[in-house]
Amino acid sequence: MENRARQTSGLLTGVIFDLDDFGRIRARLGMPDSCLSILKFVESLATPEMQQRAMVIVIEEEEAGLQRMELNKGIEKVLNLIDTLNLKAAICTRNNQSALVHFEEVLRRHNLCHHFQSFHPLLWRESPCPVTNVSLNNKPHPDPAHAVLRTWGVSLPVKASPFFHRNVHTQAQSTLNTNLSAAVDISSHSQQLTATVNLLNLNHADPVVLFVGDHIDDVLCGHHAHCTTCFLTNGEQKSSTHVQAALQQAKITGVLDYVVHDGLELAQLIEALHWKDYDVLPQFAFPRD
């Protein structure tokens, strides 16, 4: 696979990573699952005093979270794969700039600091767009993802579902020569999922960018910038169920494409997307069994 990566360009253009860990903040603030944005929740509090106390909690937990920062299982394989496949990579975090400093230090402790230069741009809470220098709305607004794409010089089409069952792929390939605009209905065994797949996608003329995060805000940010979206549960099986329930509660559908539990699975997904491996992709398609 590595030799092939050096010889052939694949489907995937780049990966945008989240660097947030706001679970403890949300718990201390008493935020309901239906409330997506921490900053908007703080702004919605009744008095300036309540808002100020809430921001103290946010800052305290941000700093504590930085001290707890550790690499996800399998992240070294992901970083190596990005280099091997010559993929672009970026970070979008709602944390402050010190999160990026801590991330570089964690990489250094694991002798992986050379990978830090692979990430461009690095966007934190107060970052403007690197190209226009215009201030950005924070996630779940798509501004951060759009800023990354603009920095990379990448324009994404309105996405069709990237979930191709191998039977769909076979049928689509046989149809492609005669009808490039045909649509195929696909379904999963556990749920009646139906997606319209534009067969022009199978030509892979359009770039694909994967947005990876562990919160609904990341999924929404990536989706509304036309990225393929991946929810990382960090090994918590309940997280996939949690995000599905929260999406349903907020009446949000059709925004999440894949779910992975750790860096090892993320590496498999990245490789499968890049090489259009239609046997592997359905294993990670949302919702997972």
N, C-alpha and C positions, 0 to 999 in steps of 0.2 A: 504493500500500500504506500510506503514511503517513497519508493522509486517512482511509482505512478504519480504521486503528488508533485514530484519535481518536473515531470514531463508534461502534465496535462492540467489545464485550468478547469476548475470545477464550478458547481452552481453557486456555492456560498461565497459572498463577498467579504463579510466581516461579522463580528460578534460584539454586541454592546452589553456590558456587564453592569449590574447594580452593585453598590457597596454600602447598602443600608442595613441596619439591624435595629428596627424600631419596636419590636415586640414588647420589651419591658417598658418603653415609653408609653405605648398605648395602654398597657395594663395599669400603670401608675396614674395615668390621666383618667382612667375609667372610660375610655372611648368605646362606643359600640362598633361592632363589625361593619355596620352599614355606613359608618363615617370613614371615608377613604383618606382624607388629607389631615395630617396632624396639625399643620400650620393653620388650616382653615378651621379646624376644631378649636384651636386656641383662640383664634380671632372671634369665634362665635360665643365665647364665654361672656357672661352678663356684665362683668365690671372690669375696669383696667387692672384692679388688684388681682382678680382671679386670673386674668391673662398673664400678668407678671409672674405669679406663683407657678403657673403652668409652664412658662418659658424657663424658669429655674429648673424645673423637673426635666425638661427637654435637654438642657445643657448638661445637667448632672449625668443623665443617662447616656448622652452622646459620649462624654469623656470616659465613663465607666465602660461603655461598649468598645471604645478604642483599646482600652487596656486588655479587654477579653478577646480581641481580634485574633482569630486563628484561621489557617487555610482550610478550606473545605476538602474533604476526602476526595482524592483524585484530581485536585486542581493542577498538580504538576503535569499530569498527562494532557490536560486541556491546554496549558501554556505551551507545552512542546508541540502539540498538534497545530496550534495557531501558527507557530513558526514554520513547521514542516509544510503546511498547506499554503503558506504565504498569505494568511488572512489578515485583514485589518482588525483592530481591537480598540475598544474605547471603554471608559468608565463614566457612568452617570450616577452621581450620588446626591441625595438631599442632605447629607452630612456636611460638616464644614471642611475646610481645606486640610486640616490636620489629619482627617481620615486617610487622605492619600499619602501623607507622610508616614503614618503608622503602617499602611499597607506596604509601602516600599521597605520599611524596616522589617516587617514580618517576612517578606520575600527574602530579605538579606539573611535573616536568621536561618532560613531553610536553603541557603545557597542558590536562590532563584532570582536574585536581584537583577540579573541580566535581562529577565523577561519584562521588567518594568518599562523599559523603553519601547516595548511593543504597543503600549497603550497610548493612543492619540486620537482624539483629545481626551483630557482628563477634566471632567466637569463636576463641580461641587455646587453647593446651594447658591452661592452668590455669583457664580460664573456667568459672564456674558457669552454671547455666541462668538466663537473664535474668529469667525469670518467677518461678521458685521459689527461686532462689539456692542450689539443691542442686548439689553437685559432679557433674561429668559424667565418664563413661568416655570415653576417646579412641577415635577410629576404629581398627579397623573396627566397633566397637560403634556402634549407631544412635543413641546418646544425643545427639551433636551435631546430627544432622539433626532428631531429635525436638524438641530445644530451639529450633531455628529455627522449626519448624512451630508450636510452642506460642506463640512470640513473635509470629508472624504471625496467630495465631488460625485456623490452617488444619488441618483434619482430613482425612487421606487414606484412602480405602478400600484394601483389599487389591487390589493392581493386577493388571489383566489386561495382556497384552502390548500395547504401544502401536504395534506394527509392523503397519500396515494396508496391504496391497497394494491398488492401486486396484480390482482385480477383487473383492477381499474387501469393500471399501467399497461398491461398487455392489450386490453381492449383499446385504450387510447392510442397506443403506438400503431396498431393495425388500422385505426381510423384516420390517423394524422395526415396521411398522404392525400386523402380524398376530402377531408372536411376539417380544416384547421380551427373552425369556430364552434365545433360540436361541444356539447356538454354531457357530462357523465354523472349519474347519481351514485353515491356510495353510502354504505351503511355499516355500522359496527354491530357486533353481536349483542353487546350489553344494552345499547340504546339505539333507537332509530335516528341516527345522525344522517342528515342529508346535506351534501355540499355541492355546489356547482363548480366544476373544475374546467377552466378555460384551457383548451388543449395547446394553445400557444405557449403556455407555461412549460409544456413538455419539451419545447425547443430550447428552453433555458436561455433565451436571449436576454431576459430580464434578470437583474441581480437579485439576490436574496440576502437579507441581513437578519440575523437572529438577535432578538432582545431577550436577555436572561435576567430574571429577578425572582425575589422570594416574597413579593407582596402584590396585591391586586393593582396598586398604583403603577408598578413596573409594567404589568401586562397591558394596562390601558394606555400608558405612554407609548409603548412600542406599537401596539395595534393601530392607534390613531395616526402613527407615522408610517403605516403600511409595512411594518416589520413583521416577520414571523416571530411569534411569542412563545417563550418557554418559562414555565413556573418551576423553580427549584425548591423542593421541600426541605432540603438540608437533612435528609434522613428521617423526617417525621412523616410517617405514612398518613397521619391524620391531616396534614397540611393540605394535601390534594383534595380531601373531602371538605376541609374548611373553606378553601378558596372557591370550590364549586358552590357550596352553600351561600357564601357571601355574594358571589356573582348572581345567583338566583334571587337572593334577597334584594339586591340592588336592581334586579330586572335587567341585568347585563348579559347578553348572549353573543356568541360568535367571536369572542376576542382572544381566547386562549387556544393555542394550537398543540403544545406539547407539555408534558410533565416529566421531570427527572428528579431523582431522589438524592443524587450526589454528583461529584465531579466526574466519576468514572462513567456514569450514565450520560452525563453531558458530553463527554468526549465521544461516546458512541453516537449520540445524536448529531453532533457537529460533523463527524465523518460521514454518517449516512446522508445528511442533507447535502454535503459537498459532492458526494459521488452518486447521488440520486439512488440510494439503495432502498428500493421499495419493499424489500423483505423486512428491513429493520425499522423503518419509520413508523409503521402502525403500532409497534411495541410501546412507543412513547406518546402516541396520540392521545389528546385529552378527549373524554375522560378515561383515565386508566382504570382497569379492573382492580 
